[in-house]
């Protein structure tokens, strides 16, 4: 095909006319933000206002792109003071350790000490962590290597270790060597696991000798834990400190989950790797009762330890918020089965433990104030706190621990069953 001169001239005239027309048009005002989409679910009209966006952050020296959502249209609490709060000590960081389970549960027990009239006492998280590693090693040797080895654990592990080994004030044991100011368990865990893998490979099952070597590893990285502490001039063992000073009613703390692999209103195993000893001490509740236990406890002065999934696009540490975006699932569609499906396909995993210490109502949603030892919360606007919306709690929080008095009516259903 060939272009002749007349056709070229005609095209040039048309192009110039269009260009002149566009140039003479008045400037357009900036487009208004997209209006919320309204959809009908049953007899309800639901506004869909979320927007998926990509952002970039630096991670280990590299730029990393991640999916999150546009939080600009989210009605939210503005400050910590918007929440009805339960006493708690200030947030502290776990740094480069997988010990959120100890930080969250220790914080929970510190709040309990205040509620029970024992005073404001800062306890050592790392004393519990030390003995948890010893007990992980013990089980690994006894089970001839058929036991999970990881840095994580569960809330009720803290209760179990305190029963065995007592507790100490934070000032008595930091888990930091001289000159250290931040926890980093990377090298310790590598050596710990490497030794136990060596035991398995060589079928070395002498428990006493294996645990002696494990303690040498822990002592090298964390320091040797104290065998006695001094309180008001009186020396006592960690177990005596727990029994005579703290007087924590360790038998009174109960754990709940909401999963379908066992009947509701019965107790059973929480089937995740960090429940490495396969505890079957979890009370199983339907989702709505599980959620209401949390609300009722916080409204009545009891804090709650949470365990669940925080690796979600709706949790943004820069905003300090956690919600469920509409591009995941609409809040109105969150139910027992949508929760179960995410646990089953491992998009809801047991990856973090935190401490719920406040509650408030904002618009149509209930919000929860979360104390968090993770790095993200400490980089965010609230310095160690996050605001969780009700939909995030209902879908992504998998277990809780609370004092039995906060759930007396619920526990009766288990007795009847």
C-alpha positions in Angstrom: 0.0 0.0 0.0 1.3 3.5 -0.9 0.4 7.0 0.5 -0.2 9.7 -2.2 0.4 13.4 -1.6 -3.3 14.4 -1.4 -3.9 11.8 1.3 -0.9 12.9 3.3 -2.1 16.6 3.2 -5.6 15.6 4.3 -4.2 13.7 7.3 -2.0 16.6 8.3 -5.1 19.0 8.3 -7.1 16.6 10.5 -4.2 16.2 13.0 -3.7 20.0 13.3 -7.5 20.5 13.8 -7.6 18.0 16.6 -4.5 19.4 18.3 -5.9 23.0 18.2 -9.3 21.8 19.6 -7.5 20.1 22.6 -5.3 23.0 23.2 -8.2 25.4 23.4 -10.2 23.4 25.9 -10.3 24.7 29.5 -8.2 22.8 32.0 -10.0 19.9 33.7 -10.3 19.8 37.4 -8.7 16.9 39.2 -11.0 13.9 39.2 -12.9 13.1 42.4 -11.9 10.0 44.3 -13.7 6.9 43.2 -17.0 6.6 45.1 -17.5 3.5 47.2 -19.2 0.5 45.4 -22.4 -0.6 47.1 -23.4 -4.3 46.8 -26.4 -6.2 48.1 -25.8 -9.2 50.4 -29.1 -10.6 51.6 -31.0 -7.7 53.0 -27.9 -5.6 53.6 -26.2 -3.0 51.5 -22.4 -3.2 51.9 -20.0 -0.4 50.9 -16.8 -1.6 49.3 -14.2 1.2 49.8 -10.9 -0.7 49.8 -8.3 -0.3 47.1 -5.4 -2.7 46.5 -2.1 -0.8 45.9 1.6 -1.8 45.6 4.2 -0.1 47.8 7.9 -0.4 48.0 10.1 -0.7 51.1 13.7 -1.5 51.7 14.3 -5.0 53.1 17.8 -6.3 53.9 19.3 -3.7 51.6 17.0 -4.3 48.7 13.9 -2.6 47.4 10.9 -4.9 47.9 7.5 -4.4 46.4 4.5 -5.6 48.4 0.7 -5.5 48.1 -1.3 -3.6 50.6 -4.4 -1.4 50.5 -5.2 2.3 50.4 -6.1 3.1 54.0 -7.2 6.7 53.3 -10.9 5.9 53.4 -10.8 3.7 56.6 -12.6 5.2 59.5 -10.4 4.5 62.5 -9.4 5.5 66.0 -6.9 8.4 66.0 -4.9 7.8 69.1 -4.2 5.3 72.0 -6.4 7.5 74.2 -9.4 6.6 72.1 -9.3 3.1 73.7 -10.6 1.9 77.0 -7.4 0.4 78.2 -6.3 -2.3 80.7 -3.1 -1.8 82.7 0.0 -3.0 80.9 3.7 -2.2 81.0 5.1 -0.4 78.0 5.9 -2.3 74.8 9.3 -3.7 74.3 10.9 -5.4 71.3 11.8 -9.0 70.8 14.3 -8.0 68.0 15.7 -10.9 66.0 14.1 -13.7 67.9 11.1 -16.0 67.4 10.0 -15.4 70.9 6.8 -13.4 70.5 5.0 -16.2 72.4 7.0 -15.4 75.5 6.8 -11.6 75.1 3.0 -11.6 74.6 2.2 -14.1 77.4 4.6 -12.4 79.8 3.0 -9.1 79.1 -0.4 -10.7 79.7 0.7 -12.1 83.0 2.1 -8.7 84.1 -1.3 -7.2 83.5 -2.8 -10.0 85.5 -0.4 -9.3 88.4 -1.7 -5.7 88.5 -5.3 -6.8 88.3 -4.8 -9.3 91.1 -3.3 -6.6 93.3 0.4 -7.9 93.2 1.7 -4.6 91.8 3.6 -3.5 88.7 6.3 -6.1 88.1 8.4 -6.5 85.0 9.2 -10.2 84.5 11.9 -11.8 82.4 10.8 -13.2 79.1 14.2 -14.8 78.4 14.2 -16.9 81.6 11.2 -18.7 80.2 12.7 -18.9 76.7 15.9 -20.5 78.1 14.0 -23.3 79.8 11.7 -23.8 76.8 14.7 -24.6 74.7 15.8 -27.1 77.3 12.4 -28.8 77.2 12.3 -28.8 73.4 15.6 -30.6 73.5 14.4 -33.1 76.1 11.4 -34.1 74.0 13.5 -34.3 70.8 15.9 -36.7 72.5 13.1 -38.8 74.1 11.2 -39.0 70.8 14.4 -39.9 69.0 14.2 -36.9 66.7 10.5 -37.0 66.1 9.7 -33.6 67.6 9.5 -30.2 65.9 12.4 -27.8 66.5 11.7 -24.1 66.0 12.0 -20.8 67.8 8.2 -20.5 68.2 5.9 -21.8 70.8 2.4 -21.1 72.3 0.9 -19.1 75.2 0.4 -22.2 77.5 4.1 -23.0 77.2 4.9 -20.0 79.4 2.5 -21.4 82.0 4.1 -24.9 81.8 7.6 -23.5 82.1 6.7 -21.3 85.1 5.2 -24.4 86.8 8.5 -26.2 86.3 11.1 -23.5 86.7 9.4 -20.6 88.4 10.0 -17.0 87.2 12.4 -14.1 87.8 12.2 -10.3 87.5 13.5 -8.9 84.2 16.4 -7.2 86.2 17.6 -10.6 87.3 18.0 -12.2 83.8 18.0 -10.3 80.5 19.3 -13.0 78.2 21.8 -10.4 76.9 25.6 -10.8 77.2 27.7 -7.9 78.5 27.7 -5.1 75.9 24.6 -6.4 74.1 21.5 -4.2 73.9 19.4 -6.2 71.4 18.3 -9.8 71.2 19.5 -11.9 68.3 19.0 -15.6 68.5 20.1 -16.5 64.9 23.5 -18.0 65.8 22.2 -19.6 69.0 19.3 -21.4 67.2 21.5 -22.6 64.4 23.9 -24.1 66.9 21.1 -25.6 69.0 19.4 -27.2 66.1 22.6 -28.3 64.5 23.6 -30.2 67.6 20.3 -31.9 67.9 20.3 -32.8 64.2 23.7 -34.4 64.9 22.3 -36.4 67.7 19.5 -37.7 65.4 21.9 -38.5 62.6 24.1 -40.5 64.9 21.3 -42.0 67.1 22.8 -40.4 70.2 20.0 -40.5 72.8 21.7 -40.0 76.1 19.3 -37.4 77.6 21.5 -36.3 80.5 24.6 -35.7 78.4 22.6 -34.1 75.5 20.8 -31.6 77.7 24.1 -30.7 79.4 25.5 -29.8 76.0 22.4 -27.9 75.1 22.7 -25.8 78.3 26.3 -25.0 77.4 25.0 -23.6 74.0 22.3 -21.6 75.7 24.7 -20.3 78.4 27.1 -19.2 75.7 24.5 -17.1 73.9 22.0 -16.1 76.6 24.0 -16.3 79.8 23.4 -18.7 82.6 20.0 -18.2 84.3 19.9 -17.4 88.0 19.3 -20.1 90.6 18.2 -17.5 93.1 16.9 -13.9 93.2 16.9 -11.3 95.9 13.7 -9.4 96.8 13.6 -6.9 99.7 16.8 -8.3 101.0 15.5 -11.9 101.0 17.0 -14.5 98.7 14.8 -17.1 97.2 14.7 -19.6 94.3 12.7 -18.7 91.1 10.0 -21.2 92.2 9.8 -19.5 95.6 9.6 -16.1 93.9 6.7 -17.4 91.8 4.9 -18.9 94.7 5.5 -16.4 97.5 5.8 -13.1 95.7 4.0 -13.3 92.4 1.3 -15.8 93.6 0.1 -16.2 90.0 -2.8 -18.6 89.8 -1.4 -20.5 86.9 -4.1 -23.1 86.9 -6.7 -20.4 86.2 -5.6 -19.5 82.7 -7.5 -21.1 79.8 -6.9 -21.3 76.0 -9.5 -21.2 73.3 -9.6 -21.9 69.6 -12.3 -21.9 66.9 -11.6 -24.7 64.4 -13.7 -27.5 63.0 -11.4 -30.6 63.4 -13.0 -31.4 66.8 -16.6 -30.8 68.0 -17.4 -27.5 69.6 -17.5 -27.3 73.4 -14.8 -30.0 73.7 -11.1 -29.7 74.3 -8.4 -30.8 71.8 -5.1 -30.2 70.1 -4.3 -27.0 68.3 -2.6 -28.5 65.2 0.3 -26.2 64.4 4.0 -26.8 64.4 4.7 -24.4 67.3 2.4 -26.6 69.5 5.5 -28.9 69.5 4.4 -30.9 72.5 0.9 -31.5 71.0 -1.1 -29.9 73.8 -4.7 -30.9 73.8 -5.7 -28.2 76.3 -7.6 -25.9 73.9 -11.3 -25.2 74.4 -13.0 -25.2 71.0 -15.8 -22.6 70.5 -17.9 -21.5 67.6 -16.5 -18.4 66.0 -19.2 -15.9 67.2 -18.7 -17.1 70.8 -14.9 -17.1 70.4 -15.1 -13.5 69.3 -17.6 -12.5 72.0 -15.3 -14.0 74.7 -12.7 -11.4 73.6 -15.1 -8.5 73.6 -16.6 -9.4 77.0 -13.2 -10.0 78.6 -11.8 -6.6 77.5 -15.0 -4.7 78.5 -14.8 -6.3 81.9 -11.2 -5.5 82.7 -9.4 -8.6 81.6 -6.7 -8.5 78.9 -6.4 -11.3 76.3 -3.4 -12.9 74.8 -3.8 -13.5 71.0 -2.2 -15.9 68.6 -2.7 -15.8 64.9 -1.8 -14.6 61.4 -0.3 -11.1 60.8 1.3 -11.7 57.4 -1.6 -10.0 55.6 -2.0 -7.1 53.1 -4.6 -5.6 55.4 -2.0 -5.2 58.2 0.2 -2.2 57.6 2.8 -1.2 60.2 3.2 2.3 58.6 -0.5 2.9 59.3 -0.5 0.9 62.5 -3.7 -0.8 61.4 -5.0 -4.3 60.6 -8.2 -4.9 58.7 -9.5 -7.4 56.2 -9.6 -5.8 52.7 -12.5 -6.3 50.4 -10.2 -7.9 47.9 -9.7 -10.7 50.4 -13.2 -11.2 51.7 -16.0 -8.8 52.7 -16.6 -8.5 56.5 -20.2 -9.7 56.1 -18.9 -13.0 54.6 -16.5 -13.9 57.4 -17.9 -17.0 59.1 -16.8 -20.3 60.5 -16.1 -21.8 57.1 -14.2 -18.9 55.5 -12.0 -18.9 58.6 -11.6 -22.6 58.4 -10.7 -22.5 54.7 -7.9 -20.2 55.3 -6.5 -22.3 58.1 -6.9 -25.4 56.0 -5.0 -24.0 52.9 -2.4 -22.3 55.2 -3.2 -18.7 54.2 -4.0 -18.3 57.9 -1.0 -19.5 59.9 0.1 -19.4 63.5 2.9 -16.9 63.0 2.7 -14.3 65.8 1.6 -13.8 69.4 0.4 -10.4 70.7 -1.4 -8.9 73.7 -4.9 -7.2 73.4 -5.1 -4.5 76.1 -7.9 -2.2 74.9 -11.2 -1.8 73.0 -13.3 1.0 71.5 -16.1 1.5 69.0 -15.6 3.6 65.9 -18.5 3.9 63.4 -19.8 0.4 62.6 -16.7 -1.4 63.9 -15.2 -2.5 67.1 -11.4 -1.9 67.3 -8.8 -3.6 69.6 -5.7 -2.0 71.0 -2.8 -4.5 70.5 0.6 -4.4 72.3 3.2 -6.0 70.0 6.8 -7.0 70.4 7.4 -7.3 66.7 9.6 -4.9 64.7 6.7 -3.7 62.5 4.7 -2.3 65.4 7.8 -0.5 66.7 8.4 1.1 63.3 4.9 2.4 63.1 3.1 5.5 64.3 2.1 4.1 67.7 5.5 2.8 69.0 4.8 -0.8 69.8 1.0 -0.7 69.4 -1.4 -1.6 66.6 -5.1 -1.1 66.0 -6.9 -4.3 65.0 -10.4 -4.0 63.5 -13.1 -6.6 64.4 -13.0 -8.3 61.0 -9.3 -9.0 61.3 -9.7 -10.5 64.7 -12.6 -12.7 63.6 -10.8 -14.1 60.6 -7.1 -14.1 61.6 -6.8 -14.5 65.3 -6.7 -18.3 65.9 -6.2 -18.8 69.6 -6.6 -16.8 72.8 -5.6 -17.1 76.5 -7.7 -15.4 79.3 -8.4 -15.8 83.0 -11.2 -18.3 83.7 -13.3 -15.8 85.6 -13.7 -13.8 82.4 -15.3 -16.9 80.7 -17.1 -18.6 83.6 -20.4 -18.9 81.7 -18.7 -20.3 78.6 -16.7 -22.9 80.6 -20.0 -24.3 82.0 -20.9 -25.5 78.4 -17.7 -27.6 78.4 -18.6 -29.2 81.8 -22.1 -30.0 80.4 -20.7 -31.5 77.3 
